[in-house]
Amino acid sequence: MNDLLQRPVSIYAQQNPNPNSMKFVLNVELVPDGLSFDYAEPGEALLDGKASPLVVALFGFDFVRRVFIASNFITITKDDLTDWDEIMFEVKQFLKQYFDEKQPVFAQRTVDANSVRVDADSETVQKIKAVLEQYIRPAVESDGGAINFYSFDPETGTVKVLLQGACSGCPSSTLTLKAGIENLMTRLVPEVKQVEAEGV
């Protein structure tokens, strides 16, 4: 993916419903469509399949509490005490320099591990994933987060999803999940009776 970073990189910041999170949008693709990486603590950036020198560096800032990478953006969640006005310039400058120096977003073993994908889903799960992909993911990504399929229980009709990035710990995410996502999902996929967030 480093060959994507040949052109000059531009970065802009975008607020989202979680006041502690800020979405930094780049003019280059960081991960292939449908993939995302969520880091709730520095050690996760050293794990096989998630290793990221960029995330390790971001956790070097005292105020960083969570880092999420998807598509062409990075969502950074800060602590409660720091104000974005105090740190915005510093974070943008760091990211700009990091990408101008063409440093890697991920370790090579992360790229290798995530390039193999297996599709052995049931018809219902395929429909659920299609709804997430086409209708829900773009809206969630525009707010600096991501939503990923976690599991489906055909007995109860329960879909579990992972909310990541700005959606993690956001006060309005539960409301969005029930009022928006569950309504849409149960309408478009009749086998689904309810949608729950895993690990929230």
Residue frames relative to the residue before (quaternion, step in Angstrom):
aa qw qx qy qz dx dy dz
M 1.0000 0.0000 0.0000 0.0000 0.00 0.00 0.00
N 0.5138 0.6676 -0.4189 0.3389 3.58 1.22 -0.30
D 0.5879 0.5820 -0.3764 0.4170 3.60 1.16 -0.51
L 0.5714 0.5860 -0.3817 0.4294 3.60 1.26 -0.28
L 0.6867 0.5043 -0.2748 0.4457 3.56 1.21 -0.42
Q 0.3460 0.7626 -0.4855 0.2509 3.61 1.11 0.58
R 0.6888 0.4490 -0.2939 0.4874 3.61 1.02 -0.68
P 0.6355 -0.5128 0.3837 0.4312 3.61 -1.21 0.35
V 0.3393 -0.7628 0.5207 0.1784 3.54 -0.88 0.96
S 0.0913 -0.7636 0.6350 0.0732 3.55 -0.99 0.86
I 0.1350 -0.7926 0.5941 0.0246 3.54 -1.08 0.82
Y 0.0469 0.7754 -0.6294 -0.0196 3.55 -1.00 0.74
A 0.4052 -0.7168 0.5228 0.2208 3.53 -1.17 0.70
Q 0.0695 -0.7937 0.6043 0.0026 3.54 -1.06 0.81
Q 0.3835 -0.7239 0.5267 0.2266 3.56 -0.81 1.02
N 0.1214 -0.7711 0.6203 0.0767 3.55 -1.24 0.43
P 0.7406 -0.4510 0.2456 0.4335 3.64 -1.18 0.20
N 0.6486 0.4670 -0.3280 0.5037 3.61 1.17 -0.40
P 0.3668 -0.7786 0.4576 0.2234 3.63 -0.35 1.17
N 0.6667 0.4957 -0.3089 0.4629 3.61 1.17 -0.42
S 0.6913 0.4535 -0.2768 0.4897 3.59 1.25 -0.19
M 0.0751 -0.7645 0.6384 0.0487 3.53 -1.20 0.65
K 0.2928 -0.7541 0.5689 0.1486 3.53 -0.94 0.98
F 0.1299 -0.7780 0.6124 0.0532 3.58 -0.78 1.07
V 0.1517 -0.8242 0.5449 0.0291 3.55 -0.38 1.32
L 0.1778 -0.7896 0.5833 0.0682 3.55 -0.91 1.01
N 0.4734 -0.6626 0.4962 0.3010 3.58 -1.24 0.34
V 0.6527 0.4292 -0.3311 0.5293 3.59 1.21 0.54
E 0.4856 -0.6384 0.5057 0.3177 3.56 -1.20 0.55
L 0.2676 -0.7801 0.5495 0.1340 3.56 -0.87 1.00
V 0.7810 0.0277 -0.0062 0.6239 3.57 1.09 -0.76
P 0.5903 -0.5730 0.4184 0.3850 3.61 -1.12 0.55
D 0.6649 -0.5213 0.3686 0.3876 3.54 -1.20 0.62
G 0.7889 0.3166 -0.2371 0.4703 3.55 -0.97 0.85
L 0.6669 0.4401 -0.3072 0.5168 3.59 1.24 -0.25
S 0.0796 0.7777 -0.6229 0.0291 3.57 -1.15 0.59
F 0.1982 -0.7757 0.5929 0.0864 3.53 -1.22 0.57
D 0.0962 -0.8040 0.5868 -0.0031 3.55 -0.75 1.13
Y 0.0694 -0.8075 0.5856 -0.0094 3.57 -0.81 1.06
A 0.1587 -0.8132 0.5568 0.0589 3.58 -0.47 1.21
E 0.7881 0.0724 -0.0643 0.6079 3.59 1.27 -0.18
P 0.6827 -0.5422 0.3053 0.3831 3.59 -1.14 0.66
G 0.6315 0.5808 -0.3376 0.3871 3.60 0.95 -0.85
E 0.5950 0.5869 -0.3644 0.4108 3.59 1.12 -0.62
A 0.6393 0.5460 -0.3244 0.4335 3.59 1.15 -0.57
L 0.6505 0.4865 -0.3158 0.4904 3.59 1.31 0.03
L 0.5378 0.6646 -0.3837 0.3491 3.59 1.28 -0.28
D 0.5678 -0.5619 0.4710 0.3742 3.56 -1.18 0.57
G 0.7846 0.2969 -0.2350 0.4910 3.55 -0.97 0.85
K 0.7791 0.2313 -0.1502 0.5629 3.60 1.27 -0.25
A 0.3826 0.7710 -0.4586 0.2213 3.60 1.28 -0.16
S 0.1003 0.8056 -0.5709 0.1229 3.58 -0.77 1.09
P 0.3553 -0.7386 0.5350 0.2052 3.61 -0.53 1.16
L 0.6107 0.5613 -0.3490 0.4361 3.61 1.06 -0.72
V 0.6824 0.4826 -0.2895 0.4665 3.58 0.88 -0.94
V 0.5973 0.5454 -0.3587 0.4660 3.60 1.03 -0.75
A 0.6750 0.4957 -0.2910 0.4626 3.58 0.92 -0.94
L 0.6555 0.5178 -0.3183 0.4482 3.62 0.95 -0.82
F 0.6558 0.4945 -0.3137 0.4764 3.58 1.03 -0.73
G 0.4977 0.6407 -0.4222 0.4045 3.58 1.30 -0.06
F 0.5958 0.5140 -0.3616 0.5001 3.58 1.25 -0.35
D 0.5239 -0.6825 0.4183 0.2910 3.60 -0.76 1.04
F 0.7189 0.4850 -0.2527 0.4291 3.56 1.02 -0.81
V 0.5597 0.6202 -0.3957 0.3814 3.63 1.20 -0.25
R 0.1351 -0.8130 0.5656 0.0302 3.55 -0.81 1.10
R 0.7988 0.0008 0.0286 0.6010 3.60 1.16 -0.54
V 0.0952 -0.7732 0.6248 0.0520 3.58 -1.13 0.70
F 0.0434 -0.7863 0.6161 -0.0160 3.53 -0.98 0.94
I 0.0693 -0.7990 0.5972 0.0093 3.59 -0.87 0.97
A 0.1730 0.7539 -0.6195 0.1342 3.56 -0.92 0.99
S 0.8602 0.1023 -0.0561 0.4965 3.54 -1.26 0.49
N 0.7601 -0.3282 0.2585 0.4977 3.61 -0.49 -1.17
F 0.6916 0.4610 -0.2946 0.4715 3.59 1.08 0.57
I 0.2406 -0.7150 0.6395 0.1478 3.50 -1.41 0.42
T 0.1301 -0.7735 0.6147 0.0832 3.58 -0.79 0.98
I 0.1204 -0.7904 0.5997 0.0324 3.53 -0.76 1.11
T 0.1594 -0.7672 0.6157 0.0826 3.56 -0.89 0.98
K 0.2322 -0.7964 0.5512 0.0898 3.54 -0.76 1.12
D 0.6182 -0.5195 0.4170 0.4173 3.55 -1.30 0.03
D 0.6675 -0.5296 0.3558 0.3839 3.59 -1.29 0.23
L 0.6802 0.5433 -0.2890 0.3983 3.59 1.07 -0.70
T 0.6893 0.4826 -0.2812 0.4614 3.58 1.07 -0.69
D 0.3163 -0.7361 0.5706 0.1804 3.55 -1.10 0.77
W 0.5484 -0.6310 0.4279 0.3435 3.60 -0.91 0.83
D 0.5988 0.5819 -0.3641 0.4127 3.60 1.04 -0.72
E 0.6716 0.5132 -0.2928 0.4472 3.58 1.08 -0.70
I 0.8117 0.3163 -0.1228 0.4754 3.59 1.01 -0.76
M 0.4433 0.7359 -0.4398 0.2618 3.60 1.24 -0.34
F 0.6785 0.4984 -0.2985 0.4495 3.59 0.80 -1.03
E 0.6556 0.5326 -0.3003 0.4431 3.56 0.93 -0.97
V 0.6784 0.4855 -0.2939 0.4666 3.61 0.90 -0.92
K 0.6637 0.5010 -0.3119 0.4596 3.59 0.89 -0.90
Q 0.6442 0.5198 -0.3178 0.4625 3.59 0.98 -0.86
F 0.6377 0.5275 -0.3253 0.4574 3.57 0.97 -0.87
L 0.6808 0.4911 -0.2918 0.4586 3.60 0.83 -1.01
K 0.6421 0.5327 -0.3220 0.4475 3.58 0.93 -0.92
Q 0.6803 0.4826 -0.2872 0.4710 3.57 0.87 -0.96
Y 0.6221 0.5596 -0.3340 0.4339 3.57 0.98 -0.89
F 0.7372 0.4075 -0.2344 0.4853 3.58 0.84 -0.99
D 0.5995 0.5469 -0.3683 0.4537 3.62 1.08 -0.59
E 0.6898 0.4498 -0.2720 0.4979 3.58 1.11 -0.67
K 0.3924 -0.7661 0.4295 0.2732 3.56 1.38 0.12
Q 0.2501 0.7622 -0.5476 0.2380 3.54 0.97 0.91
P 0.5554 -0.6584 0.3942 0.3203 3.62 -1.04 0.70
V 0.4497 -0.6536 0.5378 0.2852 3.55 -1.12 0.72
F 0.8059 0.1190 -0.0175 0.5796 3.56 0.92 -1.02
A 0.5262 -0.5661 0.5180 0.3665 3.53 -1.29 0.42
Q 0.6351 -0.5608 0.3643 0.3866 3.59 -1.09 0.65
R 0.6422 0.5404 -0.3431 0.4218 3.62 0.97 -0.75
T 0.5978 0.5463 -0.3595 0.4636 3.60 1.18 -0.51
V 0.6400 0.5201 -0.3131 0.4711 3.56 0.96 -0.91
D 0.6687 0.5060 -0.2964 0.4570 3.59 0.91 -0.97
A 0.6833 0.5131 -0.2909 0.4304 3.59 0.86 -0.97
N 0.7555 0.3987 -0.2092 0.4760 3.58 1.03 -0.74
S 0.5461 0.6168 -0.4148 0.3864 3.58 1.22 0.10
V 0.6566 0.4530 -0.3077 0.5186 3.60 1.28 -0.23
R 0.0494 0.8108 -0.5799 0.0624 3.59 -0.63 1.09
V 0.2365 -0.7859 0.5612 0.1066 3.53 -0.90 0.96
D 0.1119 -0.7957 0.5927 0.0555 3.58 -0.90 0.92
A 0.2297 0.7558 -0.5810 0.1961 3.56 -0.19 1.26
D 0.2696 0.8073 -0.4813 0.2096 3.56 1.03 0.85
S 0.5231 -0.5934 0.4998 0.3528 3.54 -1.23 0.52
E 0.6869 -0.4803 0.3421 0.4249 3.58 -1.28 0.30
T 0.6513 0.5165 -0.3189 0.4553 3.60 0.96 -0.85
V 0.6609 0.4996 -0.3088 0.4672 3.59 0.92 -0.89
Q 0.6131 0.5369 -0.3460 0.4649 3.60 1.05 -0.72
K 0.6517 0.5058 -0.3100 0.4725 3.61 1.00 -0.84
I 0.6368 0.5292 -0.3230 0.4584 3.59 0.97 -0.90
K 0.6755 0.4944 -0.2916 0.4628 3.58 0.88 -0.96
A 0.6329 0.5344 -0.3308 0.4521 3.59 1.04 -0.76
V 0.6420 0.5077 -0.3207 0.4766 3.61 1.01 -0.81
L 0.6368 0.5240 -0.3242 0.4635 3.57 0.96 -0.88
E 0.6924 0.5091 -0.2685 0.4352 3.55 0.88 -1.05
Q 0.7800 0.3976 -0.1919 0.4435 3.56 0.76 -1.11
Y 0.8121 0.3095 -0.1373 0.4752 3.58 0.87 -0.91
I 0.7845 0.3851 -0.1804 0.4513 3.57 0.90 -0.90
R 0.6475 0.5614 -0.3308 0.3953 3.59 0.85 -0.95
P 0.6605 0.5110 -0.3536 0.4213 3.69 0.77 -0.83
A 0.6623 0.5010 -0.3126 0.4612 3.61 0.97 -0.81
V 0.6686 0.4940 -0.3021 0.4666 3.58 0.95 -0.88
E 0.6489 0.5128 -0.3195 0.4625 3.60 1.00 -0.81
S 0.6216 0.5454 -0.3567 0.4347 3.60 1.02 -0.69
D 0.6898 0.4338 -0.2714 0.5123 3.59 1.24 -0.41
G 0.6187 -0.6006 0.3326 0.3819 3.59 1.26 0.30
G 0.6593 0.4837 -0.3149 0.4818 3.57 1.23 0.31
A 0.2509 -0.7361 0.5916 0.2127 3.51 -1.28 -0.39
I 0.1719 -0.7462 0.6322 0.1184 3.50 -1.28 0.47
N 0.0202 -0.8090 0.5871 -0.0219 3.55 -0.83 0.97
F 0.5510 -0.5999 0.4753 0.3325 3.52 -1.16 0.70
Y 0.1582 -0.7857 0.5920 0.0854 3.59 -0.97 0.88
S 0.7699 -0.2509 0.1858 0.5566 3.60 0.75 -1.01
F 0.1596 -0.7494 0.6291 0.1309 3.53 -1.35 0.28
D 0.1769 -0.7706 0.6069 0.0806 3.55 -0.90 1.02
P 0.3129 -0.7906 0.4934 0.1831 3.61 -0.25 1.24
E 0.5772 0.6019 -0.3736 0.4062 3.61 1.15 -0.55
T 0.7998 0.2748 -0.1230 0.5193 3.56 0.84 -1.04
G 0.4133 -0.7097 0.4711 0.3219 3.58 1.24 -0.33
T 0.4697 0.6932 -0.4268 0.3415 3.58 1.22 0.46
V 0.1680 -0.7479 0.6365 0.0852 3.54 -0.90 1.03
K 0.1359 -0.7610 0.6268 0.0978 3.55 -0.97 0.86
V 0.0963 -0.7922 0.6022 0.0230 3.53 -0.96 0.95
L 0.3616 -0.6873 0.5816 0.2421 3.54 -1.29 0.44
L 0.1687 -0.7553 0.6262 0.0946 3.57 -0.81 1.03
Q 0.0244 -0.8288 0.5574 -0.0411 3.56 -0.69 1.09
G 0.7446 0.3940 -0.2924 0.4526 3.52 -1.34 0.14
A 0.8417 -0.1054 0.0951 0.5210 3.57 -0.96 -0.89
C 0.6005 0.5873 -0.3584 0.4074 3.60 1.16 -0.51
S 0.5867 0.5750 -0.3761 0.4286 3.59 1.15 -0.49
G 0.8486 0.0895 -0.0919 0.5133 3.55 -0.64 1.12
C 0.4737 0.6551 -0.4615 0.3653 3.59 1.22 0.18
P 0.5153 -0.6785 0.4237 0.3074 3.62 -0.78 0.98
S 0.7315 0.4408 -0.2589 0.4512 3.61 0.98 -0.76
S 0.4876 0.7000 -0.4327 0.2917 3.62 1.21 -0.17
T 0.6316 0.5306 -0.3422 0.4500 3.62 1.02 -0.70
L 0.6384 0.5187 -0.3132 0.4748 3.55 1.03 -0.83
T 0.6419 0.5223 -0.3086 0.4690 3.57 0.96 -0.94
L 0.6390 0.5500 -0.3205 0.4318 3.56 0.96 -0.94
K 0.7495 0.4056 -0.2230 0.4733 3.57 0.77 -1.05
A 0.7394 0.4415 -0.2448 0.4453 3.58 0.73 -1.07
G 0.7857 0.3384 -0.1769 0.4867 3.57 0.93 -0.86
I 0.7646 0.4131 -0.2201 0.4431 3.53 0.48 -1.26
E 0.6786 0.4928 -0.3048 0.4513 3.60 0.83 -0.93
N 0.6322 0.5392 -0.3294 0.4485 3.60 0.96 -0.85
L 0.6890 0.4829 -0.2752 0.4651 3.55 0.86 -1.03
M 0.6752 0.5160 -0.2931 0.4381 3.56 0.87 -0.97
T 0.6905 0.4689 -0.2939 0.4659 3.62 0.86 -0.91
R 0.6314 0.5269 -0.3346 0.4603 3.59 1.15 -0.54
L 0.7571 0.4072 -0.2061 0.4674 3.57 0.88 -0.98
V 0.7657 0.1897 -0.1209 0.6025 3.60 1.16 -0.54
P 0.2944 -0.8190 0.4658 0.1601 3.61 0.05 1.30
E 0.5882 0.5860 -0.3711 0.4158 3.61 1.15 -0.52
V 0.6470 0.5185 -0.3116 0.4641 3.58 1.21 -0.49
K 0.1792 -0.7958 0.5737 0.0741 3.58 -0.84 1.02
Q 0.8072 -0.0495 0.0377 0.5870 3.60 1.06 -0.63
V 0.2445 -0.7486 0.5996 0.1424 3.53 -1.30 0.49
E 0.0440 -0.7982 0.6007 -0.0089 3.56 -0.85 1.00
A 0.4148 -0.6755 0.5462 0.2708 3.55 -1.24 0.52
E 0.3511 -0.7296 0.5511 0.2017 3.55 -0.88 0.95
G 0.8594 0.1686 -0.1198 0.4675 3.55 -0.99 0.88
V 0.5484 0.6008 -0.4195 0.4029 3.62 1.17 0.30
